[in-house]
């Protein structure tokens, strides 16, 4: 089977993935969740014509000629409006956010007024009426938040202002993580000679959580079908099963063989991508199975490129928007081979804000420290020609922390 | 007291804030936390010269002339190295990541070799030795993660690869949130005529969590000193107390008065900023008190500008890096008044990647829906001159979700 292009592989792994069911969560729990439905305001804001300033509510006609002395007949505060009516020659002391009393159509701001016993002397009345009309912000029934929106501080504040106590959000996609390898041990272990530390599950779990999923770490299977099957079954409730590495003999042969007995229908297992050539993908009942390389750098880049878009589809979040302009090459690049290459790179910013990117000296996919140091990936399409310093290249920025 | 400039106010609110104590957390709990100490590798990676490919470990001298037939004397897999030595005319079957056996100094990749019973025929031997030297990634004792680093997927994967099971991180800054107002009720309430919904605490809590803090919502105090004091005391364990709004009569008078009886030393309460003019700041014992306006837009912008830098100081995270280039004005702007203005704006991106920003039509600070819709703030310094369309302006991008 010829290796698939990254675009074709991405198409296959996301095809048919529909948004998960909705669930209601309280606003305080909803940060980072994705809206499952459009959400309408349950009130009109402001619910009445409101004062935009501290001052006096008056009739504009009474302050056309200045100075003017008006009789203060009451007080309108937020939560305690004035129930009467402002007549000619009258004023009501008013505070920001308070309802403008009937009859009044103008706010004299505090700085332009001088209090006197039972009255107010208006010296100036410029700069607009200082009235926020009813519904200036929004009206009951307005759809202000739409399905697919990821909820952050501002969206949640708006939802509260719309008088929603909870919101319909997509269930978090569950992603089971199954590491493999007789030689692989958890971090913090006392290491025997040939053992290596399992680092991919920790990185994937953080990536999954960051993109709105729920990681289910299944542990490390031995390179034996029974061990792999036992752990995979523990993750059967997951929407996606991510396997890491495969076996000492031919990556994925062992994982694919073991899971085929469990019903895995293999879709592909080779892609024209660097790092990350061996990528397994298939379906096991309703579950999608994504097998990433055991190599940590390849695993994390494959997860960025394939797993994150799968999560977005399950969340109904649409495609990732990127307005990142092409970056400028800080050094010349050789022609690329037949595999799409994701080069780890460091950026500097020019005076004019342009981003200049330089690949790290070694692109060996075993260098975990280099991946952590990088701040972006330069994407080189298959068979891309050599490029001089200063050429423009597409990049994928890598989030810090 | 003349209003303080934003820069001066920022200086005062962050002055003297030192990083909080360290605590150890397991890697699985450390995402988004900030490292309290430099962290050194506890092993060398790779711990031995390792094969970069599947193939055969041989002596380079034996494949100088091709084709060459070599006797296969064993097998080196990850986790199960070959214990013997590769002599002249000998080869060891080897897999990616496995130790290169003694005597061998070259890997013939699988594609260039042809298996025969007990032997291998090498047809080609080009493209480098395919050996990853011991310590190519990092060596024991190397400091690979430094204090102040925010931990994300890549940093955590690296920490695991360094064989750390847990990490020293800063305790999360605790931020108590105290809303005020007789008229203010929690979201989801049945609203009486003059009541308004409390939306700021929800927005602040999400913002605080996003920036590594722990929000402690204290509820809504009535506009009475006893009520404010009772709630403030419930938040006495917080590093920062944020109060929202103040009172119907002169914002902050009531909060400041109530908290002065509790030991509040007021530093300032007016800043030359729009939105957000009334900003209260002071100290109450070890606790910092930040009073933001009751108006949701002002409150959230004040929190972005002042509270986030306070959190970063408590986390030892350094100043926020921004490489955001100046944006291009999509329409002309009038001259600014004496207050630094944070204008809500929408962006479009030009072909060349430049960001063109246009202020939303109304900059009224009561418009919560407009704040949610904006994707950046245009920062206008005090008394900035009018600017034509196409001029460059500083912006603060607003995170989505």
HADDOCK unambig.tbl for C-alpha pairs under 7 A between the chains (distance, minus, plus):
assign (segid A and resid 27 and name CA) (segid B and resid 202 and name CA) 6.97 0.50 0.50
assign (segid A and resid 28 and name CA) (segid B and resid 202 and name CA) 6.28 0.50 0.50
assign (segid A and resid 31 and name CA) (segid B and resid 206 and name CA) 6.00 0.50 0.50
assign (segid A and resid 32 and name CA) (segid B and resid 401 and name CA) 5.95 0.50 0.50
assign (segid A and resid 77 and name CA) (segid B and resid 248 and name CA) 5.82 0.50 0.50
assign (segid A and resid 78 and name CA) (segid B and resid 183 and name CA) 6.33 0.50 0.50
assign (segid A and resid 78 and name CA) (segid B and resid 194 and name CA) 6.95 0.50 0.50
assign (segid A and resid 78 and name CA) (segid B and resid 248 and name CA) 6.10 0.50 0.50
assign (segid A and resid 79 and name CA) (segid B and resid 182 and name CA) 6.27 0.50 0.50
assign (segid A and resid 79 and name CA) (segid B and resid 183 and name CA) 4.08 0.50 0.50
assign (segid A and resid 79 and name CA) (segid B and resid 194 and name CA) 4.65 0.50 0.50
assign (segid A and resid 79 and name CA) (segid B and resid 195 and name CA) 5.49 0.50 0.50
assign (segid A and resid 80 and name CA) (segid B and resid 194 and name CA) 6.38 0.50 0.50
assign (segid A and resid 81 and name CA) (segid B and resid 194 and name CA) 6.83 0.50 0.50
assign (segid A and resid 95 and name CA) (segid B and resid 248 and name CA) 6.61 0.50 0.50
assign (segid A and resid 137 and name CA) (segid B and resid 367 and name CA) 4.90 0.50 0.50
assign (segid A and resid 137 and name CA) (segid B and resid 368 and name CA) 6.63 0.50 0.50
assign (segid A and resid 137 and name CA) (segid B and resid 369 and name CA) 6.28 0.50 0.50
assign (segid A and resid 144 and name CA) (segid B and resid 369 and name CA) 6.97 0.50 0.50
assign (segid A and resid 150 and name CA) (segid B and resid 401 and name CA) 4.29 0.50 0.50
assign (segid A and resid 151 and name CA) (segid B and resid 401 and name CA) 4.22 0.50 0.50
assign (segid A and resid 152 and name CA) (segid B and resid 206 and name CA) 6.61 0.50 0.50
assign (segid A and resid 152 and name CA) (segid B and resid 400 and name CA) 6.42 0.50 0.50
assign (segid A and resid 152 and name CA) (segid B and resid 401 and name CA) 3.68 0.50 0.50
assign (segid A and resid 153 and name CA) (segid B and resid 203 and name CA) 4.34 0.50 0.50
assign (segid A and resid 153 and name CA) (segid B and resid 204 and name CA) 6.60 0.50 0.50
assign (segid A and resid 153 and name CA) (segid B and resid 206 and name CA) 4.95 0.50 0.50
assign (segid A and resid 153 and name CA) (segid B and resid 207 and name CA) 5.32 0.50 0.50
assign (segid A and resid 154 and name CA) (segid B and resid 203 and name CA) 5.93 0.50 0.50
assign (segid A and resid 154 and name CA) (segid B and resid 371 and name CA) 6.94 0.50 0.50
assign (segid A and resid 154 and name CA) (segid B and resid 372 and name CA) 5.11 0.50 0.50
assign (segid A and resid 155 and name CA) (segid B and resid 372 and name CA) 5.60 0.50 0.50
assign (segid A and resid 156 and name CA) (segid B and resid 202 and name CA) 6.40 0.50 0.50
assign (segid A and resid 156 and name CA) (segid B and resid 203 and name CA) 5.71 0.50 0.50
assign (segid A and resid 157 and name CA) (segid B and resid 199 and name CA) 5.05 0.50 0.50
assign (segid A and resid 157 and name CA) (segid B and resid 200 and name CA) 6.00 0.50 0.50
assign (segid A and resid 157 and name CA) (segid B and resid 202 and name CA) 5.69 0.50 0.50
assign (segid A and resid 157 and name CA) (segid B and resid 203 and name CA) 4.43 0.50 0.50
assign (segid A and resid 158 and name CA) (segid B and resid 368 and name CA) 5.89 0.50 0.50
assign (segid A and resid 158 and name CA) (segid B and resid 369 and name CA) 6.15 0.50 0.50
assign (segid A and resid 158 and name CA) (segid B and resid 372 and name CA) 6.78 0.50 0.50
assign (segid A and resid 160 and name CA) (segid B and resid 187 and name CA) 5.27 0.50 0.50
assign (segid A and resid 160 and name CA) (segid B and resid 198 and name CA) 6.86 0.50 0.50
assign (segid A and resid 160 and name CA) (segid B and resid 199 and name CA) 4.77 0.50 0.50
assign (segid A and resid 161 and name CA) (segid B and resid 197 and name CA) 5.77 0.50 0.50
assign (segid A and resid 161 and name CA) (segid B and resid 198 and name CA) 6.79 0.50 0.50
assign (segid A and resid 161 and name CA) (segid B and resid 199 and name CA) 5.13 0.50 0.50
assign (segid A and resid 163 and name CA) (segid B and resid 187 and name CA) 4.62 0.50 0.50
assign (segid A and resid 163 and name CA) (segid B and resid 188 and name CA) 4.94 0.50 0.50
assign (segid A and resid 163 and name CA) (segid B and resid 197 and name CA) 6.34 0.50 0.50
assign (segid A and resid 164 and name CA) (segid B and resid 187 and name CA) 5.67 0.50 0.50
assign (segid A and resid 164 and name CA) (segid B and resid 188 and name CA) 5.08 0.50 0.50
assign (segid A and resid 165 and name CA) (segid B and resid 187 and name CA) 5.10 0.50 0.50
assign (segid A and resid 165 and name CA) (segid B and resid 188 and name CA) 4.52 0.50 0.50
assign (segid A and resid 182 and name CA) (segid B and resid 79 and name CA) 6.22 0.50 0.50
assign (segid A and resid 183 and name CA) (segid B and resid 78 and name CA) 6.29 0.50 0.50
assign (segid A and resid 183 and name CA) (segid B and resid 79 and name CA) 4.03 0.50 0.50
assign (segid A and resid 187 and name CA) (segid B and resid 160 and name CA) 5.28 0.50 0.50
assign (segid A and resid 187 and name CA) (segid B and resid 163 and name CA) 4.62 0.50 0.50
assign (segid A and resid 187 and name CA) (segid B and resid 164 and name CA) 5.68 0.50 0.50
assign (segid A and resid 187 and name CA) (segid B and resid 165 and name CA) 5.10 0.50 0.50
assign (segid A and resid 188 and name CA) (segid B and resid 163 and name CA) 4.93 0.50 0.50
assign (segid A and resid 188 and name CA) (segid B and resid 164 and name CA) 5.09 0.50 0.50
assign (segid A and resid 188 and name CA) (segid B and resid 165 and name CA) 4.52 0.50 0.50
assign (segid A and resid 194 and name CA) (segid B and resid 78 and name CA) 6.93 0.50 0.50
assign (segid A and resid 194 and name CA) (segid B and resid 79 and name CA) 4.68 0.50 0.50
assign (segid A and resid 194 and name CA) (segid B and resid 80 and name CA) 6.41 0.50 0.50
assign (segid A and resid 194 and name CA) (segid B and resid 81 and name CA) 6.79 0.50 0.50
assign (segid A and resid 195 and name CA) (segid B and resid 79 and name CA) 5.48 0.50 0.50
assign (segid A and resid 197 and name CA) (segid B and resid 161 and name CA) 5.77 0.50 0.50
assign (segid A and resid 197 and name CA) (segid B and resid 163 and name CA) 6.34 0.50 0.50
assign (segid A and resid 198 and name CA) (segid B and resid 160 and name CA) 6.87 0.50 0.50
assign (segid A and resid 198 and name CA) (segid B and resid 161 and name CA) 6.80 0.50 0.50
assign (segid A and resid 199 and name CA) (segid B and resid 157 and name CA) 5.03 0.50 0.50
assign (segid A and resid 199 and name CA) (segid B and resid 160 and name CA) 4.77 0.50 0.50
assign (segid A and resid 199 and name CA) (segid B and resid 161 and name CA) 5.13 0.50 0.50
assign (segid A and resid 200 and name CA) (segid B and resid 157 and name CA) 6.01 0.50 0.50
assign (segid A and resid 202 and name CA) (segid B and resid 27 and name CA) 6.98 0.50 0.50
assign (segid A and resid 202 and name CA) (segid B and resid 28 and name CA) 6.28 0.50 0.50
assign (segid A and resid 202 and name CA) (segid B and resid 156 and name CA) 6.41 0.50 0.50
assign (segid A and resid 202 and name CA) (segid B and resid 157 and name CA) 5.69 0.50 0.50
assign (segid A and resid 203 and name CA) (segid B and resid 153 and name CA) 4.35 0.50 0.50
assign (segid A and resid 203 and name CA) (segid B and resid 154 and name CA) 5.93 0.50 0.50
assign (segid A and resid 203 and name CA) (segid B and resid 156 and name CA) 5.73 0.50 0.50
assign (segid A and resid 203 and name CA) (segid B and resid 157 and name CA) 4.44 0.50 0.50
assign (segid A and resid 204 and name CA) (segid B and resid 153 and name CA) 6.62 0.50 0.50
assign (segid A and resid 206 and name CA) (segid B and resid 31 and name CA) 6.02 0.50 0.50
assign (segid A and resid 206 and name CA) (segid B and resid 152 and name CA) 6.62 0.50 0.50
assign (segid A and resid 206 and name CA) (segid B and resid 153 and name CA) 4.96 0.50 0.50
assign (segid A and resid 207 and name CA) (segid B and resid 153 and name CA) 5.33 0.50 0.50
assign (segid A and resid 248 and name CA) (segid B and resid 77 and name CA) 5.82 0.50 0.50
assign (segid A and resid 248 and name CA) (segid B and resid 78 and name CA) 6.18 0.50 0.50
assign (segid A and resid 248 and name CA) (segid B and resid 95 and name CA) 6.59 0.50 0.50
assign (segid A and resid 323 and name CA) (segid B and resid 349 and name CA) 6.98 0.50 0.50
assign (segid A and resid 323 and name CA) (segid B and resid 353 and name CA) 6.94 0.50 0.50
assign (segid A and resid 324 and name CA) (segid B and resid 353 and name CA) 6.90 0.50 0.50
assign (segid A and resid 325 and name CA) (segid B and resid 352 and name CA) 6.86 0.50 0.50
assign (segid A and resid 325 and name CA) (segid B and resid 353 and name CA) 4.47 0.50 0.50
assign (segid A and resid 349 and name CA) (segid B and resid 323 and name CA) 6.97 0.50 0.50
assign (segid A and resid 352 and name CA) (segid B and resid 325 and name CA) 6.83 0.50 0.50
assign (segid A and resid 353 and name CA) (segid B and resid 323 and name CA) 6.90 0.50 0.50
assign (segid A and resid 353 and name CA) (segid B and resid 324 and name CA) 6.87 0.50 0.50
assign (segid A and resid 353 and name CA) (segid B and resid 325 and name CA) 4.46 0.50 0.50
assign (segid A and resid 367 and name CA) (segid B and resid 137 and name CA) 4.90 0.50 0.50
assign (segid A and resid 368 and name CA) (segid B and resid 137 and name CA) 6.62 0.50 0.50
assign (segid A and resid 368 and name CA) (segid B and resid 158 and name CA) 5.91 0.50 0.50
assign (segid A and resid 369 and name CA) (segid B and resid 137 and name CA) 6.28 0.50 0.50
assign (segid A and resid 369 and name CA) (segid B and resid 144 and name CA) 6.97 0.50 0.50
assign (segid A and resid 369 and name CA) (segid B and resid 158 and name CA) 6.17 0.50 0.50
assign (segid A and resid 371 and name CA) (segid B and resid 154 and name CA) 6.95 0.50 0.50
assign (segid A and resid 372 and name CA) (segid B and resid 154 and name CA) 5.11 0.50 0.50
assign (segid A and resid 372 and name CA) (segid B and resid 155 and name CA) 5.60 0.50 0.50
assign (segid A and resid 372 and name CA) (segid B and resid 158 and name CA) 6.79 0.50 0.50
assign (segid A and resid 400 and name CA) (segid B and resid 152 and name CA) 6.43 0.50 0.50
assign (segid A and resid 401 and name CA) (segid B and resid 32 and name CA) 5.96 0.50 0.50
assign (segid A and resid 401 and name CA) (segid B and resid 150 and name CA) 4.30 0.50 0.50
assign (segid A and resid 401 and name CA) (segid B and resid 151 and name CA) 4.21 0.50 0.50
assign (segid A and resid 401 and name CA) (segid B and resid 152 and name CA) 3.67 0.50 0.50
